[in-house]
Amino acid sequence: MLVALLHGLAYAFLVPPWQAPDEPGHYEYARLLAEVRRPLRRADRSSALEREIIASLSAHDFWHWVGAPVPQPLPASFAEDPFLVRSGHQVGDEPYLHYLVPALICRLVSGIEIQVRFIRLYSLLLTVLAVGVIALTAWELFPNDRWLAAAVASFQALLPMVAFIGNTVNNDALALLSSNLFFWALIRTCRRGLNGKRAAILMLLTLLALGSKKTTAFLFPLMLVALLYLARQRGGLRPGHGAVASLLLIVAAVGLILWLGRGPAPTGWMWRKALVASGRTDQAAHQGRFALQVGEEGPPWLVQAIPAQAVQPWLGEVITFTASVRSKTGLQWGRLTLHDGEEVQRGHFLVGPRWTQQQLAHRLLAQPDGLRIAIAAGLYGDEESAKQLYFDDLRLIAPDGTDLLRNGGAEAGARWIEEAPAWLMQQALLWAKLIQPERPPMAAMTSVLSRLLGAQSYDVASLQRYGLYMLLTFAGFWANFGWLTLPLPVGIYAFLALVCAAAAAGLVWQAVWVIRGEAVIPGWQRGALRLLGLGVILVLAQTFLPMIGRNWQPQGRYLFPAFVPIATTLCLGLRAWVRPPLRPVLWIAYWAGFFVLDMYCLLGRVGGYYYW
């Protein structure tokens, strides 16, 4: 822990403010949470706060250090800067649990730079605690091999990217700590046996992890498998109860997956009173990652209903409906519509392939039943004019500036559990041949499977892109500083890849020994290693499957929640090549290699770039 503390302090004070991935967005989340004191929505973002952050970025030469052109004049928001817009927004996208303490810091301390430094120290504290937990986990897993346990624990303390990312303004530190706690509890349960208390602790730690960062989602299926496996291993299930327990776990897993999983349908938006899978796209966005699409490849229109209680305070007042709109190709007609139950107001416009802002003002009637707003392609009553249009950044602005719309940026996909009824209805109608399959109301699962299994996802260009992204993820796991703009020399990554390949080969070799009975390990330890291996498989699937069929780049830090199984498998694989009498020499060389790598990264790459 002392090594992790000193290592982290060096990066926390050596790296200038804002020179870590997504720091402005994470700081924005903390500041807004401190101000509104409730869970944030995307609409809570503040242009004034973004301008304040951008001024601080300029004062600290942000664009110079990331190698981007310095904007003149400064942008008024993150979305207006070509570099910052690629970062996306954390507000309304990430769980808020991690940001509670940073929000408190923002309330107690004044000044952006001072707040950033204190939030970095908070991240450092979590990272140091995470190292302490992985040390306890390693000693629990390898009680008779202290050298191996120390190697596993020190991997996290000495890895340059953990010292860098784990001590900046982001939510990775709590994800790392909570996932380490989960694996510590899992190993203890494997060794001591499953009971009600330990099962409850595993469930609570899973919830803690899920509340810290989305990259911990793989822990949920791992927890379900672990509970079932451990119950069977310890004889906790009677013969007739095994099937029932399995069924209950499957039902719980499917239910949570349907609740947590989000498909391509835009939540909050409807077409013909049903969700639509094709109304949201990641191929065009004004800001963020997604936009709404209507016309040829999507529904002809999308509607959102605003409840009466939401518009009640603004009776007799003027509200304004705004949207950023562009066509797919050429000049195309589109329209905005407001319907308050008695009066329908439409605004037609002609747009090209560049984003333009459209707006429609409307005075609310004395007693509206609610409000329905709609976006559509083409002229009203002329279906032939309905061509492809993209809508983003939709807002329904009340007189006090409140945004009454839900999911105006299309960033939130509908939960699969919302889409399931529409999908079942669609299947019934298709079976009865009452509808045509060209425009299904819901096809989330079909869309996902088509993306993963379709031949177009595995053409030469796509395979080259996947290979590049996997290499960049590997580099980002070990060391790639700044906004992933300060990589190490290729030769260092090649050497690290050879070390990982040797570890993988050694791990396979050791597995063969165990299967043949040439190496004997306790049953509880074998079970623990099986579960850790499953954890590696799940986190790799979670990290790399989303890039199949679309241009989405994963990052190395997305693997950090699986640090315990990754470090364990790496060290076990390396140990397999060395006879027991020489293993202390292996680990001394291991730590010496890390020391050389750390000194080069800290003094040569980071310090050399920013200071000398």
N, C-alpha and C positions, 0 to 999 in steps of 0.2 A: 504493500500500500504506500509505503514511503517513496518507492521508486516511481509509482504511478503519480503521486502527488508532485514530486519534483519534475517529472517528465511533463505533466500537464501544465504546471505553472510556467515552464519555459515557453510552451506554445501559447498559453493564454495571454502572456504579456509581450511575446515577440511578434505575434501576428497582429497587424493593425486592425482597427475596427472595420467591420463589414467585409473582411477578406476571407470569409468562409461561406460555403454554399448556403444561399437562402437566408442569410442572417437578417436582411431588412424585413422580409416577410414574417419571420419568427418574432422579431422585435415588435412589428406592427401588431401581431396577434396579442402579445403581452400587454402593450399599451392600451389597445382597444378593450381588452378584458378588464383592465384596471378602471377604465372609464365607464363602461356600460354595466359591469358587475352582473353579467348573466352569460349563458352560452351564446357564442357569436354566430351570426349568419353572414353570408357573403355581402348582403346589403349594408352591413354595419361598417364597411370600410369607409375611411375618412380621407377625402382628398387633401384636407389641411394637414393631417398627420403625414400622409405620403410626401407632401411638399417639404415638411419639416425633416423627414428622414433623408430625402434627396439632397437637401441643403447640407446635411451632415456628411453624406456620401461625397459630395463635391469638396467639402472642407478637408476630407481625408484622402483626396486624390483617388477615389474609387476606380474611375474609368481608366486612369493611367495604369494602375496596378493590375487590372484584369485584362489589359491589352485591347481595350475598346476605344473608339473615338469619343472624345469628350463632347457631350452635346452642348450646343450653343443656340438658343438659351437652354437653361435647365428644364427638363420635362416637368409637367405639372402633376404627373402621376406615374406609377410604375409601368402602366400599360403603354405610355407614350415613349418609353425608352426601348430600343431594339434589344439591348442586353438584358435589362431587368425583366422584360415581359416573358422571357424564356423560363424564368424562375417560377412563374405561376403565383398563386396566392395560397397561403396556409389558412387564412380566415375562411371559415365555412367548409374547410376540407379536412383538417386534422382534428382528432379528439383534443379536448381542452384541459385534460387533467394535468399535463406537464406544465401548462402555462399559469397555474394558480400561484406558485411562488414567484415567478418572474413578474406577474401582475402586481403582487404585493410589493416587490422591489420597486416597481415603477411608481407606486403610490408613496413609498417611503423616501425615495431618493429622487432628486431633481437633476435634470441635465441628461441629454441623450447619451453622451460619451460615458458618463459615470454609471448610468443605468446599464449600458452594454457591458462594462467591465464587471459589475456586480453579478449580472446574469451569467456571464462567463464563469465566474467563481462558483456560482450555484451548480452549473453544469459540471465543473471540475469536482465538486463535492460528490455528486452522484456517480461520476466516473470512478473516483477512488473507492467509494463504497462498492461499486460493481466489481472492482478488482478484488476486494476483500471477500466478496461472495463467491467469486470463481475459485479463489484459493480454498475456501471451505468446501466447495463442491469437489475440487480435485482431490483433496485429502480424504473426503468421504468415499470417492470412487476408487482411489488407489491407496488404501491404508497401509499396504505393505511395500510401497515403492515411492518413497518421499522424493526421489530424484524426478520421477515422472510427474508426480503431483506438482512439484515446483515448476517444471517445464510448462505444464498446461496453464498454471496460474500466471506465470511470467509472460506468456505469449500475449495476453491482453495488456499487461502493464507496459510492455516494451514495443508493441506494434505502433509505428509512427502515426498511422491514420486514426487510431483510437485516441492517441494523445492530442491530435489536431482537432478532429470532429467532436470528440467528447468534452471539449473545453471551449466551445463556442456557443453562440446563441442559436440553439436548435433543440428539438425534442428527442434526439437520439440517445442522450445520456440516460433519461428515465426509461426508455425502451430497453437499453442495455442492462440497467440495474434490475428492472422487473423481470426480464427474461432470464437473467442469471439466477434470480431468486426462484423462479419456476424450476429451473434445472436442478438447483440445490435441493429443493423439496422433492423433486422426482427421484433423484439418486438416493436420498434418505429413505424414501418410501420403498424403493427397490431393495435396499439393504435391510430395513427393519420390518417390512411387511405393511400391507395396506389395511387401514382401518378407517372408520368414519371420520375421525379428526383429520387424518392425513389427506383423505380424499377431498374434504372441505377446503383444506389449505391449498391444494392444487387448483381447485376451481376458483378460489378467491385470487390467487396469484395470476391465473389466466385472465381473469377480468381486469386486474390491475394492468397487466401488459397490454391488453386490448384497448384500455383507456389511455394509454400513453402514446402509441403510434400505430399506424395501420400496418407497418411491416412486421408486427408481432402476430398477425392473424393466423399464421401456420401453427401457433401453439395450441389453438383450440382443437383441431383434429388430432394433434399429437396427444393432448390431454385425454380425449375420449378413448383413443386406442390404448393409452397407458393404463387408464382405470380398468378397462375390460381385461387387458393382458395380466395386470397385477392381481386382479381378483381371481382369475383362473389359476395363475401360478401359485397363489397362496391357499388354494382350496376354499376361497371365500364364496364360491357359487356352488350350490347343490346341482345335481344333474339336471333337474327340471327347470332350474332357475337360470341356467346359462343362456338359453335361447331368449327368455324374457328380458334378461339384462341386455343382451345384444340388441334386441328389437328396440328397447327403450333408448339405448345409446344412439342407434341409427335414427330413430324419430327425432331425438334431441339434436343430433347433428344436422339432419335435413332441415329442421325448423330454424336453427340458427343460421345455416347457410342461406336459406331463403330470406331470412331477416337481414343479414349482413350483406349478402351479395347484391350487387347492383348491375342491372342490365343496361342496354343501350337506349331504352326509353327514357325521355326526360321527365323526371318526377315533377308533379304539379301541372303538367300540360296534358290535354286530352284532345282526342279527335273522335267525333260521334260517340261521346260519353265512354270512350275506352282508351286505354294507354296505347301508344304506338311505338314500335321498336325502331322505326326509321326516321323519327323526328329529331334525332340528335346525331351530330357528327364530330369527329376529331380531325377531319380533313380541312376544315376552315374555322378559324376563330379570330375574333378581334382582339380579345385578351383571354387569358386562361387557356384551357385545353380543348374546350368544346364550344359548339354553337348549335342553335336550332336550325333545322332545314325543313323547308316546305316546297312543294312542287313535285317535279318529276320523280326524284328518288325518295321523296318523303310524302307525308299526307298533304293534301291541298291547303289545309289550314290547321292551326293549333289554337286551342282555347284554354283560358284559365279563369276560374270563377273566384271572385273576391267576396267573402262573406259580408252580410249587411252590417254586422257590428264593427267591421274594420273601416267601413266608409261612413258610418253614422256620424262621427265627429266633424265631418267635412260637408254637411248638407249645405247647399247653396254656394259652396266654394268651387273654385276651378282646380281640377287635377290635371296633370300632364303625363301623357304616355310617350316615352321616348325609346328609341331602339337604334342600334347600329345595324345597317343592312347593306348587303352587296349581292350581286347576281353571280351565277357560276360563269357565264359567258355573255358578253354583249349587254345591250340595254333591255331590261325586263320590267314589267309592271308588278307592283305589289301594293298591299294596303294594310293599314292599321284600323281596328274597329273597337269602339266602346259601346256597350249596351247596358243601360241601367234599369232595364225592365220595361221602360216605356219609350225611351228614345234611343235610336241607333245612330251613331255618328261614325262615318267612315272617312279616312284620309288616304287617297291614292297617291302613288309616287312612282317615278321612273328612275331606276338605279342601274349602274354598271358594275363591273367587277372590282371596283375600289370601294372600301367601306365609307359610307356616308351616314350621317345621323338624320333620322326622321322623327317627327313628333306630332302629337295630336292632343289638343287641349279640349276639355269637356267640363261643363258646369253641372254638378250633381243636382238631381231633382230633389224636391222637398222630402219625399219619402221613398227612397229606392229600396228594392228588395235585396239588393246586392249588386254586384257589378260583374259583367263578363267582358273580358278583353280578348281580342283575337289578332293573330297575325296570319297573313295569307299571301299566296302568290297569285298574280293575275288581277284583272279587273273584275269587279263584282258582276256576276251573271255571265261572265265570258270564260268558260272553262278552257278554251283553246289558248288563252293568253297566260295560263298558269305554268310558268317555267320555273326552273330551280332557283331558289333564293335562300340566303343564309341570314339569320338574325342573331344578334348577340347583344349583351349589355342592356337588356330590356329593363326599364324602370317605370313604375307608376308612382309619380311623385305627388305627395300630398302638399298642402300649403306650407307645412312646417318642415318640409324636406324629407319626411319619412317615405321610404320605399315600401309600397303595399304589395308588390309582386313577390312571388315565391320562385326561386330558381330562375331568375331572369337571365343568368349567364349560361344556363344549361350545364353547369358543372356537375350537378347531382343527377345520377341515373336513378331511375325508379327501382325500389327494392323488388327483388324477384317475387316476394310474397304478394306485392301489389299486382304484379303482372300475371301471376298464376291463374286467377279466375278468368281473366280475359283470354289467356292461352287455352284453358279448358273449353271455354265457350267457342273459341275459334275452331278447335278440333272437332267439336260436335257439329258445328255448321258446315265444316268441310266434309265431314263424313256424310251428312245429309244432303250434300251438294247444293246447299242454299247460298253459298258464297264462292267466289273464285279465289284461288290461292295467291293471286298476284299482289294483293294488298292486305296481308294479315294484320289484325290488331295487336298481336304480340308474337315476337319470334326471338326473344332474348337468347334462350338456350340454343336455338337453331343458329343464330348469328354467331354465338361464341364458338360452337362446334365447327361451323363453316370456316371461321377465321383460323382455327387451330388445325383443321384437317384438309382444308381446301388446297388444291394443287398450286393456286396462285400465290400462296404463302410460302412456297418452297422453290420459287424460281431462282436462277443464279444470283440476281441482284439482291433478293431477300436473304439468301443464305450468306452472301458476303456481308450484308448489313448485320445479321445476327452474330457472325463471327467477330466483326469489329466491336460490337457492343459487349460481347463476352470478354474480349481482351481488355476493353476499357473498364469493365466491372472488376476484373482481376486487378488491374492497376489501381483502381480506386479503393479496393479493399486494403492493399498494402500501403500505398503512399501516392497521393496526387493532390497537391495543396492548392491554396487559393480557391477559386471557383472551378476546380478541376482544370486549372490552367498552368500548373507548375508540376508536370510529371517528372519522374526520374529518367535517367538515360535508359534506353531500350535494353542495354546489356544487363542492367540490374534486374529488370523484370524477367529477362530470359533466364537468369540464374535462379530467381525465385520460382519460376515455372518449373525448372528442373528439380528443385527441392520438393515442390508439391507433387510432381510426377513420381519421384522416388518414394515419397511418403505414401502415395496411392498404391504403388506396386507393393511396398512393404505391408500395407494394410491387407491387401488381397492375399499375400503370402501367409500372413499371420492367421487370417480367416481359414485358409486351407489347413493349417496346422491344427486349429481348434476342431474343425470338422472331422479330421482324421483321428483325433484323440491324442495327437502328439503334444499338444499344449493343453493343460487342464486349468480352467479358471472356475471360480465359484459360480453356482447357478444364478445368484442374485446379480453378480457382476456381468455375466453374460446377458441377462435380461436388460440391464441398464444400458449396455453397449448397443444392443439391438434397438432400443428406443432412441438413443442418441443418433444412431445411423439413420433411423426414420426421420429424425429432426433435420438432418442434413438434406435428405431427399426432398422433404416438404419445403424447406426454405429455398432450395434451388428451383423447384417448380414454381413457387410463389414469385420468385425474382425474375425468372426468364420466360415463363409462359406468356405473360402479358405483352411481350414484345413481338410475339408471333403474329404476323399478318398486319402489323401496323408499325409506324415509325415512332417507337417509344424506347428510350434508352434507360435501362436500369443503372443503378449506382452501387459501388462496392459496399457502402455503409448500409444498404438494405439487407446485407447478410449479417450485420452485427448482432441482431437478436438471437442468432444461432451460434454465438461465439463459443459456448461450452462444447457443443458437439464438434464444431469445426476444429477447435484447438485440440480436443481429445483425439480425434481421428488423425490429425497431422502428426502429433507427437507419438502416438502409437505406431504409425507407419514408419517414422524415422527410427524408432527404437528397434523395430524388427530386423534392421540390417546389422545390428551390433550385438556381439555376445555380451552376456551379463557383466563380466569383469571389466569391459571397456566402456560400459554405458556412462559412468561419470565423465569420462573424457568426451563422449558425444555431447553431453549437456553443457559442459564447459565451452566446447566449440560453438554450440547453439547460442549460448548467452554472449559469447565474444562476437559472433556474427551479428546479433541484434545490436550490440553496443556500437559496432562500426556503422551499421545502417542508420541507427538513431543519430549518431554524431554527424554523419553526412547530411541527413535530412534536415536536422535542426540548424547546424552551423553553415553547411554548404548550400543547401537548396533554399530553405526558408530565410535564414539570416542573410545569406549571400544575395538573395533577390531583393529583400526589403531594406537592408541596412548597409551592406558593404559589397 
